[in-house]
Amino acid sequence: MACNSSTCNSSGCYKGYKEEEQPKPNTKAAVNGGNSCQNLCVKCRVNEPVCCGIGGENSRFCKDCFKNNLYGKFKQAVTYNAMITPPDKVLVAFSGGPSSRVVLQFVHEMQYKAQKNYDANKDKSLPVFGVGVAFIDESSTHSFTSQHIEKAIEDIRLIVSNLAPPSKELFVVPIESIFSSDGIDGKERLKELLDAVSDVTGKEDLLIHLRILLLQKIASENGYTRIVLGSCTSRIACHVISATVKGQGYSLSADIQYVDSRWEIPVVLPLRDCPAQELNTLCSLDGSLKIVELLNGPCSGINGLVSSFVKVLQEENPSRECTIVRTAGKLTPFHFNRVPEIHDSNVPSATRRHQKRYTLKPNGSLSSDSFCPICNSPLKKSNFPSSLRSHGSQQNPDLFASACSSCQFQILPKDPSLMEEFLSLLPQQIITKAKHGDQGDFSLLR
């Protein structure tokens, strides 16, 4: 986390941000000898260190400096990428784990400070962004007992209720409700859909796609303008390798940026520069950051193998995850990897200028008009059959031939005779989007 090089810009180092004025170093301790300094926090030089970052002995921090360092990286990601603006309503996806717990806490602290500034400001020119929390109940796909999931939901309600003021609305939504508009038993249909996918990795990936679709549905129905995920450096590093193995190299850069606006509601990743090791350490140090252990169990298939592989790499070199993400970050992003420009006259001009300053320049990005109808990954035009480019007279089985290679090999059935039945099990959002060629509204991405 701390670094002795003036040129280092790794995710473990945060030198340019000052959230608060730090105490002056204890000069007496420094005079008494080098051993005294070695037993002090490397940032404030006053308190004794209680933890080490990914930099090992060179990044020994006290509790307050360690949290401030992580919050600084979060705040920098939010500010430089215009993730959250005063008029926004932000929906935080909360799973109960350390990453989502930290991002929820940081968003709350950011909102609390904005509320204090608003109350102290006489003209009340800048509104305070709203915050909601969404928990996706996936107990129907796991072997949870009813008592276990009820206790977990009760703990989550307590966590959210304690994050006030300002108050935050909590949505506890079962994963099977993605089928609710169809008027059938969602649990049974979800079970049939997952049973129709023979590949273990394909089942895990399909659940991830359904989860983001459900988050989009919650946000859209309740007027939210951003979805905040707790994806950290460690998770993104695993995704870089697993996506490469699955043949998703073209779309990889779309998934690892700070902002993803290919969806109706833009998705942002403010913890992109924070490794899981540091987030776990913060939760263990700060007793108020209670997490909810749901014991989902380790991933299997490709995802599980990659996770184990990255874990071994991380044990050999604590900065390996950051290196993987920084290397993948050199890939050219897509045109939707930025927040859409604000044209609302009610939004302060300062906010619009700030966003325009930090958003991605169009001439430095890739363009894609075709997306996988299942996972919404961008596709090369050369891989999109010309017979499927016209929007007239398309049949479902033919249309789904336009899916990305990963979905074709791991999710779609190999037997063409089973395709019609498989398509009938998919959520209506996927079918509707695919039939009408709805690839998202990018009219604001200029």
N, C-alpha and C positions, 0 to 999 in steps of 0.2 A: 504494500500500500504506500509506504513512504519510499522515496527515491532520492539518490544522491546525484543524479544526472539532470542537468538543466534541459536536456533535449528529450527526456523520456515523456511519453504521453500514454503510458499504459493505463489500463483500467484500474490497476492497483495503486495508482498514484494520483493524488489530488492536491495540487500546490497553489492553484490560482484562485481558490474560492475561500472567502472568509464569511462565515455565517455570523459569528460573533467575535468581538474583540477578545483575544486570548490573554490569559494572565502573563505577566512578564516572567522571564526565566529566573530561577533562583540562582543568582550569581555567586552566592556564598558556596553553594554546593559545587559549582563549577571550579571555584578557586581551590577547594579542598582536594581536588584530584580527579583523575579521569574515572575512577571507579564509581564515584558518586553520580556522575552524569549518566553512566551506563545503567543505573538503577532508576532513571527518570523517564517519563514519557518523552518520546522523540519530538513531539509537537509543542506541548506547553512547557516542558522542562521544569515542571513543578510537582506534578503528582506521580506516584509510582505506577508503572505499567501493569496492566492486568491481562493483556492479550497481545498476540502478534498477528499481523496481517499476512498476506501471501508473500511478503518480502522477508519473512523470518525475523531474525534478531535485529535487522535494520529497520523494522517497522513495529516497534513496541509502543503501544498506546495505552493511555489511561481510558477509563470507560467513556468519559465525556468526549474526549478527542476522537476516539474510535467511532462513536456515533455521529459526531459532527463531520468526520471525514466521509462516511457513507452518505449522509444526508447531502453533503456538498456535491457528490457525484450525481445523486438523484436530481438535485436542483439544477445543476448544469445541463443535464440531459433535457429536462423539462423546458428550461429557458431557451437554450440554443436551438431547439427544434419546435418551438411554439406549440408544445403538446397541450398545454392548458392555458386558456385565456379567460378573462373575467366573465364573459357571457356564457361560458360553457356549463354543461351539466355532465359530470364525469361519473361513469359506472366502473367501479373497481371489482374485478373478478377475484373472489376470495375462495381459496380452496382449504384454508386452515393451516397450510404449511408455512415454513419460515419466510420464503420469498414473498408470498402474497400477504403475510402478516406485516412484514416490514414496509411493503409498498403502500398498504392501507394506512399504516401509522404515519408515513411520510406525507401522503396526500392529506391526511387529517391535519398534520402540523402546518402544512402549507395553507390549507383553508383557514385554520385558526388564526394564523398571522394575518391573512388577508382580511378576515373579519375584524380583527383589532384595528388594522389600518383604516378600514371602512368606517368603523365607529368613531375613530379619532379625526376623520376627515370631514370638514364642514360642508363641502360642496357635494359629497356623495357621488362623485362622477364615475368611479369604477365599481361595478357590482362585484359581489363575491360569488365565485363559481360554486355550483351545487355538487354534492357528492352522494352517490348511492352505492350500495354493495350488493353483489349478486353471488349467491352460493348455488352451484349446480349439484343437486343430490343424485349421485350415481349409484345408490345402493341397489338398484334393480339389476345392475350389471356385475355386482360383487357379492361376496358371501358375508354381508354385514348382518348382524342381528338387529332387530327393531330397537332394542334397548340401546345398542351402540350408536346407531344413527340419531336416535332421539336425543341422547346425551350430547352428541357432537353439535347438533343444531341448536340445542339450548346454550351450549358454550359460545357458539358463534353469535347468537342473539345478545348474549351478555357482553361480548367483546365490542360489538357495534354500538350497543347502547351506552357503553362507557366512553365512546369517542364523541363526546358532545360537551359543550356546544361547538359548532352548529350541529343540529341533529342530522342523521343520515338514514335514509330509507333502506331497509333490507329486503331483498327478494330471495326466498328459498324456493327454488324451482327444480322439480325432478327432471332428469334427462329425457324421460319418455314424453314429456309435455311438448316436445318438438313435433309430435304427431297429433296434438290436441285438436287442430283444426279439421282433422279428417273424421272426427266423430267415432273413433273406434278405440279399442283397448290399447293404449300406448305401450304398456309393459309387454304385452304379448307380441305386438308388432316389432318392437325393438329387439326382443329375443329372436324372432324369426329372421330379422335382418342380419343380426350378428352371426346366427347359425348358418346363414347362407354364404358367409365369407369363410372360406376354408383356411386361409393364411393367417397365422397368429399376428404377424406384424400388420396385416391388412385390417384386422379387427381393431387393434390399438389405434391405427391411424384414422379409421372411420369414426371411432368414438371422439377423437380430437376434432374432426371436422364437424360432427354433430354438436359438440360443445360450443364451438365458436358460432355456429348457426343459431343456437339457442341464446347465446349472449347477445347476438345481433337482434334477435327477436325481442328480448327483454328491453334492450336499449331503445329500439325503434318505437315500441308500444308505449314507453314511459317518457319519451322526449329527451333522452340523453344524447349528447353530441360527441362523446369520446368513450372508448372502452380501454381501461388500463389493465394490462396484464403484468404479472409478477415474474415474467421470464427473465432470468438472470444470465450472467456470463456462462456459467456452467451448463445450463440447459441449452443455450444457443450453441455452445461448442459441440455438444452431443448432436444437435440438429444438423450442424454443418457436415459432420462426418456421415451420419445416417442418411441425409438427403443425397449426398454424393454416391453412397452405396446403392441407393434406390433408383438412381438415374434421374434425379431432380436437379442436376447441375444448373440448367438454364434458369430455373425459377428460384434457385437458392438465395440470390441476393435480395429477392423480394421479401423473404421471411426474416431476415436478420437485421433490418434497419430499425431505426428508432420509431418510425411512423409507417403505417400501412393503411392507405386510403382506398384500396381496391374494394373494400366493403362499403356498404351503405353508411355505417357508422365507423369512422376511422379508429384503428387499433394502435395504441402506443405502448412502448416498452421502456419506461424510465429507469429500470434496473439493469439495462443492457451492460453497463460497465461495473456491475457489482457481482463478484463471485459468490457461489453458494456457501463456501467456507466462511466468508465474512458475515453473511446474513445469519448463518447458524450461530456464529459466535455472538453476534449482537443480541439475538433472542435469548441466548443462555445468560448473558450478562445483565440484560434488562428484564427484571421480573415482571414488568407490566406488559411485555410482549408475549402474551400467552398464545401458544399454538394449539391446534386441534389435530391430534393424531388419528387419522382414519385408517391407517394400515392398509393402503391399497395394494401393497405388495410390489415386488420388483417387476419391471417390464421384461418381456420375453422376446424371442425372435431377434430381428435386427436391432431394434431399439435397446433391448437388454444387453446384447453383445457390445454395442457401441458405448453404452453407459459404463459397463465394466472396463472397457478398454480405456476410456477417457479417465476413469478413476485411477487406473494404474499409472497413466501418464502424469496425472496430477500429483500422485505420491512421489514420483521420481523428481518432478520439477513443479513446484507450486504455482508457477506462472504459465504453465503449459496451456491451460484453458484460455487465458487472456491472449496468448499468442495465436491460438487457432481462430478466435473471433476477430482479432486485428487483421490477420491474413485474409480471412474471408471478407472482411470489410472493405478490402481493396477492389472487390467486384463492383462493376457499375450498377448502381441502383436503377429501379424502374421509375417511370414518371409519376406513379401513384405513391411513392415512398416519401411523401411530404404532406403536410396539412393543407387542405384546400384554402385558397385565399378567401378572406372575409370581405364581402361587399355590402354588409349590413350597415346602413347609416347610423344605426343606434349604437354601434360599437365605436368606442373612442378611437380617434385617428392615431393616437400613440400606439394603441394595440395593433392596429393594422400595419403601421410602419414597422413595428418590432417583428411581426410575423413575416412580412415581406423580406426583411433583412436576413432572417435565418433559414427560410425555406429553401429547398433544393432547387437549383437552377435547371430549367428544362433541357438546355443543351448539354447537360452532363448526365443524362439519364437515358435508359432504354424505354422503348414504347412497345406496348403489346395490346392488341384489341381482342385477343382470343384467350379464353380461360377454361381450365378444366371444369366441367359441370359438376364434379363431385367435390374436389378439394379446392377449387378456385385458384389453382396455380396458373400463372401466365404461360402461354404456349407460343412456340415459334410458329409463324405463319406457314413455314415450309412443312411443319408437322401437322397442319390442320387441313384435312382433305378438302379439295375444291368442291366436291359434291355436297359438302356440308356447310359451305359458306353462305349459301342462299338460305333465307329464313322461311321459304315456302315449302310446303308438303314434306315435312321431316317426320320420320317415324322414330320412336324412342330408341329401339336397338341400334339403328344407324347413327342416330345423333350421339349416342354414348360411345361410338367409336372415336369420337373426338376427345376422349378423356386422356389425361397424361399417361405416360408409360407406367408410372408407379401404380396408379389406380387400376390400369388395365391388367397388370400382372398380379396385384395383391388384393384387390377388392372385387372387381367384376368377375363373374363366374366364367370359367373357361369354356363351358358348354354353351353354345349360342342358343340352344333350346330353353335354357334356364334364364336367359336375359330378361324376357318379358316379366316373369314372376319376380325377379330381383328388383326390377324397376318399380313394380307395383308396391314394394315394401319401403321404398325411399320416401323421405319427407316431401311433402308437396312443394316446399320452397325450392328444393333442388330440381324437381321436375318442371316447375313453372319457369324457373330461371333458364333452364336448358332449352325448353320448347320455344321461348320467345327470344332467345339469343340475348338475354339481359345480362350484359357484362359489366354493369355498374355505371353510375353516372359520374363522368369525369369532366363535365362541362365547366367546372370551376378550376380544374387543374390546367392552367394556361402557362 
